[in-house]
Amino acid sequence: MVLYHNTHSRARKKRKYGAGGKPVDTTIGVVKKRKFGVKGGNEKLKLFACKTVNTLLGGKYVKCEVVTVKENPSNKDFVRRNVITKGAVVLAKGPDGKELNIRVTSRPGQDGVLNGVVV
């Protein structure tokens, strides 16, 4: 019995411009950013490493130093590797030295910034 692939079910072949980019595993470290050109002539700023997170404390936005990743619902292995994505909970030191749990609200691999809220 010979099985043939049904090549007529797709509307068209795959195209290179529809492939997307490689994923960015944002880690904790010295700030490292890079601009990438995307479809339509736009640019994305990818954040490869960062050591501070912008968060709202007492009505003011402050930078808190990231210590480690405590939880990451997108992949449990990211906690071990300290990879930061949207929705990850990071342990950070506030300006007064107090430790805070902060949930990341930005998309660091596409926005180029690390924003979060206190959990």
Secondary structure per residue as TSV (DSSP state, phi and psi in degrees):
chain	resnum	aa	ss	phi	psi
A	1	M	-	360.0	130.7
A	2	V	-	-108.5	128.6
A	3	L	-	-103.4	129.7
A	4	Y	-	-109.5	143.7
A	5	H	-	-74.7	137.4
A	6	N	-	-83.7	91.5
A	7	T	T	-83.2	-8.4
A	8	H	T	-90.3	-2.2
A	9	S	S	-80.4	-25.6
A	10	R	S	-79.2	148.9
A	11	A	S	-69.3	-37.2
A	12	R	S	-158.9	174.5
A	13	K	-	-73.5	165.1
A	14	K	-	-71.0	145.7
A	15	R	-	-118.0	151.2
A	16	K	G	-63.8	-37.1
A	17	Y	G	-71.3	-12.8
A	18	G	G	-94.7	4.1
A	19	A	S	-77.3	-27.1
A	20	G	-	82.1	-177.1
A	21	G	-	-107.5	175.3
A	22	K	-	-74.3	144.6
A	23	P	-	-68.7	147.0
A	24	V	-	-104.1	121.1
A	25	D	-	-95.0	92.1
A	26	T	B	-69.1	124.8
A	27	T	E	-117.4	178.4
A	28	I	E	-90.7	127.9
A	29	G	S	166.5	-168.2
A	30	V	S	-62.0	138.4
A	31	V	-	-57.9	126.2
A	32	K	E	-138.5	114.2
A	33	K	E	-124.1	158.9
A	34	R	E	-153.5	139.9
A	35	K	E	-88.9	140.7
A	36	F	E	-127.9	138.1
A	37	G	E	-82.3	138.4
A	38	V	-	-125.4	176.0
A	39	K	T	-58.4	138.3
A	40	G	T	91.7	6.4
A	41	G	S	80.4	7.6
A	42	N	-	-83.7	173.7
A	43	E	E	-129.6	147.3
A	44	K	E	-118.5	139.7
A	45	L	E	-103.0	111.9
A	46	K	E	-96.8	134.0
A	47	L	E	-102.8	112.3
A	48	F	E	-88.2	-34.4
A	49	A	E	-150.9	146.8
A	50	C	E	-157.2	147.9
A	51	K	S	-120.0	1.6
A	52	T	E	-130.0	150.3
A	53	V	E	-125.1	133.3
A	54	N	E	-81.7	125.9
A	55	T	E	-144.3	158.4
A	56	L	E	-93.7	117.0
A	57	L	E	-131.0	119.4
A	58	G	T	60.1	35.5
A	59	G	T	83.9	0.1
A	60	K	E	-125.7	147.6
A	61	Y	E	-86.5	125.8
A	62	V	E	-129.9	158.0
A	63	K	E	-95.2	126.4
A	64	C	E	-112.3	139.9
A	65	E	E	-81.1	124.7
A	66	V	E	-75.9	130.8
A	67	V	E	-97.6	-53.6
A	68	T	E	-160.0	167.8
A	69	V	E	-94.0	124.0
A	70	K	E	-92.6	-34.7
A	71	E	E	-153.7	140.9
A	72	N	-	-145.3	105.2
A	73	P	T	-68.4	-18.9
A	74	S	T	-73.3	-30.2
A	75	N	-	-162.9	123.4
A	76	K	T	-67.5	-23.8
A	77	D	H	-71.5	-23.2
A	78	F	H	-64.6	-27.5
A	79	V	H	-66.0	-43.7
A	80	R	H	-65.8	-37.2
A	81	R	H	-89.8	-1.3
A	82	N	T	56.9	45.6
A	83	V	-	-93.7	131.0
A	84	I	B	-104.6	125.1
A	85	T	-	-132.1	175.0
A	86	K	T	-64.1	133.4
A	87	G	T	95.0	-10.1
A	88	A	-	-71.2	146.0
A	89	V	E	-103.8	120.6
A	90	V	E	-112.4	148.5
A	91	L	E	-92.3	123.6
A	92	A	E	-134.8	154.5
A	93	K	E	-96.7	126.7
A	94	G	-	-75.2	178.1
A	95	P	T	-63.3	-25.1
A	96	D	T	-92.2	4.1
A	97	G	S	90.2	-3.0
A	98	K	-	-75.4	139.7
A	99	E	E	-83.1	135.0
A	100	L	E	-128.0	147.0
A	101	N	E	-95.3	120.3
A	102	I	E	-122.2	128.9
A	103	R	E	-93.6	127.8
A	104	V	E	-74.5	128.3
A	105	T	-	-108.6	-14.1
A	106	S	S	-96.3	169.8
A	107	R	-	-105.9	91.5
A	108	P	H	-60.9	-29.7
A	109	G	H	-74.4	-11.8
A	110	Q	H	-125.7	-27.2
A	111	D	H	-92.0	-30.5
A	112	G	S	84.3	6.8
A	113	V	-	-132.1	161.5
A	114	L	-	-120.8	101.3
A	115	N	E	-112.6	153.2
A	116	G	E	-161.1	171.2
A	117	V	E	-126.7	151.6
A	118	V	E	-72.2	133.1
A	119	V	-	-90.9	360.0
